């Protein structure tokens, strides 16, 4: 691939353009808002000048509701040898293109499984997709050349290609992305009018659960409008679990011992099923999840503290597998949780203590 046209210079489009430009591809940028395309160009994502002729690959990064129309326009104008979209739903746009009577041999649907709570070109980074799954949904009509162009794009973005059926993809993202986003928003909504004294008690748990609720509602309306059925089906199951959980909690309030036992059984059931589901979430680099030991270090909120901890861990020959930070309420301090292999935990603990770090048991 030597040339590409990115149509839609939001977070995903600009991030893909940055990755391609960094690897020597000549990238042209287009957007319904010319100012946004100019911003992406100023960031080094390419040029907002139109290409002089057909490019190798046109990448449509428009909202799901507009993907088919944008693709159809580009295909009718013959702007590229191959066409690809990055919308978060795949079945709907493909069926819309089929209904328009277009030759889909030059088209392949795709979805990079990466993003941020922020949107727009200023939130874009060239490494946004690195190590992340990038779903491709070819059909029997897809030209081999177009599939190869898509695989080259994924390679340039250092993502991991995953081939799926379009409708299977939509059911999958409903489960792992769309439904969880709505549940996160519902939990976060409980905080909107909560007493300030209660909100000040927020810890890492509520931050984890509500993090994705910070995303742009307009973007998510577009996404959910394109995949409402599978999401509604999943929320129906969640609603049934909620009803059973509420019933169990009410039973725990009863003075009847047998009802309290029923309530305990009901709560234990949902918690154990949660354990069983959580275990299936892939671990580091997509491998099977592993159990790590946590070494907790108290730090001041000052420049260089994290760098010192990582440097000291490196000097001890310990690899940090993951890290979390809990900020203390009302204090310029925090707790850094370093996740390491179990056999490395005693080594790291001894090394950090020797270097003067305060550890929490």
Phi and psi in degrees as a GROMACS rama.xvg file:
@    title "Ramachandran Plot"
@    xaxis  label "Phi"
@    yaxis  label "Psi"
@TYPE xy
-109.723  -28.1521  UNK-2
-135.421  148.655  UNK-3
-147.148  152.882  UNK-4
-121.519  119.487  UNK-5
-101.895  117.036  UNK-6
-104.665  106.32  UNK-7
111.077  103.3  UNK-8
-109.42  49.9415  UNK-9
-84.9032  -154.643  UNK-10
-58.0107  -52.7268  UNK-11
-71.131  -48.2079  UNK-12
-61.289  -45.1806  UNK-13
-68.4568  -37.4669  UNK-14
-63.3264  -42.3852  UNK-15
-64.4902  -41.1377  UNK-16
-63.517  -41.3056  UNK-17
-61.0038  -44.4826  UNK-18
-62.6897  -42.7815  UNK-19
-67.2116  -44.2232  UNK-20
-61.7999  -37.681  UNK-21
-66.3242  -18.7365  UNK-22
-108.103  20.907  UNK-23
88.1104  5.08583  UNK-24
-81.1626  136.039  UNK-25
-78.963  115.057  UNK-26
-112.12  128.56  UNK-27
-104.486  141.29  UNK-28
-118.101  136.457  UNK-29
-140.229  147.327  UNK-30
-158.416  151.578  UNK-31
-64.6822  -20.7109  UNK-32
-107.557  100.49  UNK-33
-56.6973  -31.0105  UNK-34
-64.0567  -36.6741  UNK-35
-66.7971  -39.3467  UNK-36
-65.1828  -39.1879  UNK-37
-65.1638  -36.828  UNK-38
-62.6616  -45.6235  UNK-39
-61.2527  -40.5347  UNK-40
-63.2398  -40.7688  UNK-41
-64.7411  -24.9118  UNK-42
-80.2617  -7.33518  UNK-43
97.4468  15.7359  UNK-44
-82.832  -8.25407  UNK-45
145.638  -155.039  UNK-46
-118.9  143.25  UNK-47
-88.7228  9.07136  UNK-48
-78.8636  139.46  UNK-49
-68.6693  150.73  UNK-50
-69.4226  152.375  UNK-51
-77.5112  -21.7743  UNK-52
-153.973  -172.344  UNK-53
-59.5727  135.608  UNK-54
-90.7487  172.759  UNK-55
-70.2303  -44.1895  UNK-56
-141.211  130.142  UNK-57
-101.562  127.124  UNK-58
-112.28  112.114  UNK-59
-94.2018  116.841  UNK-60
-118.439  50.8936  UNK-61
-95.7092  162.427  UNK-62
-57.6699  150.459  UNK-63
-51.802  -37.756  UNK-64
-66.4986  -20.5502  UNK-65
-110.787  -3.79155  UNK-66
-57.8849  -49.4523  UNK-67
-61.3991  -42.8973  UNK-68
-65.0631  -42.7344  UNK-69
-66.6196  -43.6083  UNK-70
-61.5736  -45.3212  UNK-71
-59.8194  -42.5411  UNK-72
-63.4822  -44.5572  UNK-73
-64.7802  -41.187  UNK-74
-68.1098  -39.3119  UNK-75
-67.468  -30.0127  UNK-76
-83.1735  -12.3517  UNK-77
65.4647  44.6593  UNK-78
-79.4091  -10.5778  UNK-79
-153.244  164.8  UNK-80
-78.9761  -31.1803  UNK-81
-137.797  154.264  UNK-82
-131.647  139.795  UNK-83
-146.744  142.2  UNK-84
-118.544  161.214  UNK-85
-121.09  24.6711  UNK-86
-67.0886  154.642  UNK-87
-81.2438  -2.14413  UNK-88
-127.728  150.776  UNK-89
-123.216  -36.0935  UNK-90
-65.9827  -46.0737  UNK-91
-59.9478  -54.3454  UNK-92
-57.0965  -39.2167  UNK-93
-63.2226  -43.6958  UNK-94
-66.2662  -35.5108  UNK-95
-63.8818  -41.594  UNK-96
-65.0797  -39.8703  UNK-97
-61.8531  -41.0491  UNK-98
-65.1396  -26.9912  UNK-99
-80.8118  -3.87391  UNK-100
75.5798  23.519  UNK-101
-82.955  149.331  UNK-102
-76.3976  113.877  UNK-103
-95.3958  13.036  UNK-104
-66.6926  -25.14  UNK-105
-95.6261  9.03416  UNK-106
-119.255  143.035  UNK-107
-140.584  133.95  UNK-108
-81.032  149.279  UNK-109
-152.807  161.857  UNK-110
-152.185  105.883  UNK-111
-73.9173  124.169  UNK-112
-85.5384  66.2198  UNK-113
-154.892  154.734  UNK-114
178.375  -173.107  UNK-115
-142.89  166.66  UNK-116
-70.3178  -23.3824  UNK-117
-91.0661  156.488  UNK-118
-128.286  172.753  UNK-119
91.6188  164.226  UNK-120
-63.6509  -30.2526  UNK-121
-68.0181  -17.4488  UNK-122
-90.6416  -4.44455  UNK-123
-75.6967  149.959  UNK-124
-142.052  148.375  UNK-125
-70.6856  -14.5984  UNK-126
-108.141  18.6102  UNK-127
-58.1564  -33.9841  UNK-128
-99.2012  -1.12349  UNK-129
-59.0255  122.829  UNK-130
75.8914  2.10249  UNK-131
-95.7758  151.167  UNK-132
-65.1174  141.85  UNK-133
-128.786  107.473  UNK-134
-79.1328  134.422  UNK-135
-118.705  136.921  UNK-136
-124.028  66.3192  UNK-137
-69.2052  157.828  UNK-138
-117.612  179.379  UNK-139
-64.9034  -20.486  UNK-140
-84.8494  -13.1637  UNK-141
-68.1078  126.311  UNK-142
-64.3594  143.812  UNK-143
-59.2173  -37.8792  UNK-144
-60.4278  -40.0603  UNK-145
-70.1405  -40.431  UNK-146
-61.2851  -40.8457  UNK-147
-65.6334  -37.7529  UNK-148
-62.9342  -41.579  UNK-149
-63.8866  -42.6895  UNK-150
-64.8341  -34.1328  UNK-151
-66.9937  -40.738  UNK-152
-59.294  -47.6771  UNK-153
-59.8439  -41.0168  UNK-154
-64.5463  -43.9583  UNK-155
-61.3079  -33.884  UNK-156
-85.1481  0.0626243  UNK-157
56.3574  37.5121  UNK-158
-97.5403  179.596  UNK-159
-114.841  114.293  UNK-160
-70.0013  137.12  UNK-161
-133.501  121.343  UNK-162
-95.5799  128.389  UNK-163
-142.937  159.829  UNK-164
-71.3285  143.928  UNK-165
-59.7381  -46.8886  UNK-166
-71.083  -34.9873  UNK-167
-63.312  -38.2235  UNK-168
-59.9336  -44.9942  UNK-169
-64.6889  -37.3697  UNK-170
-67.6573  -37.7733  UNK-171
-66.1692  -45.7291  UNK-172
-71.1509  -26.3415  UNK-173
-60.2014  -39.5451  UNK-174
-73.8094  -45.9996  UNK-175
-97.9811  -7.1692  UNK-176
-134.848  -57.9755  UNK-177
-69.5475  -49.499  UNK-178
-62.9307  -47.009  UNK-179
-58.3403  -33.0728  UNK-180
-64.5989  -43.3555  UNK-181
-65.3674  -40.5858  UNK-182
-63.3629  -41.843  UNK-183
-59.3995  -42.7101  UNK-184
-64.2747  -38.1749  UNK-185
-65.5688  -40.1431  UNK-186
-65.5586  -45.9147  UNK-187
-62.5717  -32.8721  UNK-188
-62.4373  -26.5102  UNK-189
-64.4987  -20.2863  UNK-190
-87.0929  -14.7407  UNK-191
-56.0883  -44.663  UNK-192
-115.125  17.2088  UNK-193
-69.7402  155.765  UNK-194
-63.8884  144.198  UNK-195
-59.3454  -36.872  UNK-196
-61.6275  -35.2482  UNK-197
-72.7478  -43.4703  UNK-198
-63.1964  -33.5344  UNK-199
-66.1463  -14.0663  UNK-200
-87.2587  0.738677  UNK-201
-55.5922  130.973  UNK-202
-117.507  -164.519  UNK-203
-65.9087  -31.1376  UNK-204
-59.9235  -50.1124  UNK-205
-69.619  -31.3824  UNK-206
-65.1225  -41.6803  UNK-207
-61.9895  -44.9958  UNK-208
-69.3665  -33.9248  UNK-209
-102.471  0.657951  UNK-210
-54.4771  -48.764  UNK-211
-73.8605  -10.9299  UNK-212
-68.6887  -9.06932  UNK-213
-79.9009  -3.90664  UNK-214
-68.8105  161.207  UNK-215
-64.9711  117.557  UNK-216
-59.4061  -36.4309  UNK-217
-62.1422  -41.6048  UNK-218
-63.0037  -41.7506  UNK-219
-74.1998  -26.6507  UNK-220
-63.4153  -42.3402  UNK-221
-60.9753  -45.0981  UNK-222
-64.6707  -49.6593  UNK-223
-69.2139  -30.6985  UNK-224
-66.5334  -23.8817  UNK-225
-89.4982  -9.22842  UNK-226
-143.744  45.0754  UNK-227
-71.1028  -36.3824  UNK-228
-61.2828  -57.3456  UNK-229
-59.0534  -35.558  UNK-230
-68.04  -42.7858  UNK-231
-62.7967  -39.3705  UNK-232
-60.953  -43.5319  UNK-233
-66.9029  -40.7334  UNK-234
-66.6255  -28.3457  UNK-235
-62.5136  -41.9776  UNK-236
-66.7572  -40.5008  UNK-237
-63.0926  -41.0041  UNK-238
-61.432  -38.9351  UNK-239
-64.3675  -41.7833  UNK-240
-62.6402  -39.277  UNK-241
-63.3318  -42.5274  UNK-242
-61.5564  -44.1504  UNK-243
-65.4563  -37.3265  UNK-244
-68.5693  -41.7378  UNK-245
-61.9376  -42.6107  UNK-246
-61.4505  -40.9671  UNK-247
-66.8692  -40.704  UNK-248
-65.0178  -39.7614  UNK-249
-63.0847  -37.5714  UNK-250
-64.382  -32.7075  UNK-251
-66.4474  -19.1585  UNK-252
-83.2301  -11.2739  UNK-253
-70.8033  151.556  UNK-254
-83.9384  -8.97038  UNK-255
-81.4157  120.932  UNK-256
-61.4473  -39.7953  UNK-257
-65.7581  -36.8944  UNK-258
-67.8216  -38.078  UNK-259
-63.8051  -37.1583  UNK-260
-64.8239  -40.9648  UNK-261
-61.3033  -41.7388  UNK-262
-62.5042  -43.1972  UNK-263
-61.4687  -42.4858  UNK-264
-62.2842  -41.862  UNK-265
-63.89  -44.1776  UNK-266
-66.8069  -41.3484  UNK-267
-61.9662  -37.4701  UNK-268
-61.9658  -48.0739  UNK-269
-69.0378  -35.8681  UNK-270
-67.0689  -41.0375  UNK-271
-68.0979  -39.5353  UNK-272
-64.8679  -34.4137  UNK-273
-63.1995  -42.6514  UNK-274
-57.9345  -45.4876  UNK-275
-65.3513  -37.1611  UNK-276
-72.3177  -41.1532  UNK-277
-63.3434  -34.2744  UNK-278
-61.3832  -26.7269  UNK-279
-81.1943  -10.759  UNK-280
-67.2592  125.378  UNK-281
-57.9837  148.202  UNK-282
-92.3921  -152.372  UNK-283
-57.2843  132.135  UNK-284
59.7189  24.133  UNK-285
78.879  5.28355  UNK-286
-80.9612  177.323  UNK-287
-60.9874  141.342  UNK-288
-61.0737  144.246  UNK-289
-124.292  155.589  UNK-290
-94.3287  125.69  UNK-291
-113.009  155.355  UNK-292
-87.6355  146.925  UNK-293
-107.179  125.754  UNK-294
-108.765  112.56  UNK-295
-97.7769  126.747  UNK-296
-122.499  129.002  UNK-297
-82.8049  130.115  UNK-298
-133.892  156.114  UNK-299
-84.9035  150.897  UNK-300
-82.2006  74.936  UNK-301
-134.096  152.489  UNK-302
-58.9996  139.126  UNK-303
90.5323  -8.22461  UNK-304
-64.308  -47.8009  UNK-305
-64.6581  -40.8602  UNK-306
-59.7033  -40.4108  UNK-307
-63.9178  -43.5304  UNK-308
-61.4477  -47.7938  UNK-309
-63.8811  -38.8395  UNK-310
-64.3582  -42.1808  UNK-311
-65.8207  -36.871  UNK-312
-65.1516  -40.7568  UNK-313
-63.3437  -41.2291  UNK-314
-63.7629  -28.4221  UNK-315
-82.8612  -3.00296  UNK-316
76.0952  25.3327  UNK-317
-109.251  130.724  UNK-318
-89.9211  126.882  UNK-319
-82.2469  114.595  UNK-320
-78.5988  -33.6297  UNK-321
-161.555  164.569  UNK-322
-148.511  143.447  UNK-323
-133.686  150.605  UNK-324
-127.194  126.235  UNK-325
-109.167  123.818  UNK-326
-91.4207  133.069  UNK-327
-70.7737  136.914  UNK-328
-69.8637  122.989  UNK-329
74.7226  10.4337  UNK-330
-133.844  149.957  UNK-331
-87.0151  61.9228  UNK-332
-152.48  168.606  UNK-333
-161.279  174.579  UNK-334
-120.08  116.576  UNK-335
-95.0401  121.76  UNK-336
-101.437  111.303  UNK-337
-97.1247  119.031  UNK-338
-93.84  122.506  UNK-339
-135.964  165.426  UNK-340
-59.6532  142.429  UNK-341
-51.3584  -41.4504  UNK-342
-69.5523  -19.2089  UNK-343
-88.8942  -16.0416  UNK-344
-59.8157  -47.6876  UNK-345
-62.2346  -36.1488  UNK-346
-64.7311  -46.5806  UNK-347
-66.4456  -42.218  UNK-348
-58.2807  -47.1398  UNK-349
-64.4041  -41.8116  UNK-350
-66.136  -42.0055  UNK-351
-69.2751  -38.9911  UNK-352
-62.9431  -40.9267  UNK-353
-62.3789  -30.7668  UNK-354
-92.9383  10.221  UNK-355
92.0018  7.81008  UNK-356
-76.1655  144.825  UNK-357
-90.3601  118.331  UNK-358
-105.482  147.416  UNK-359
-106.69  131.747  UNK-360
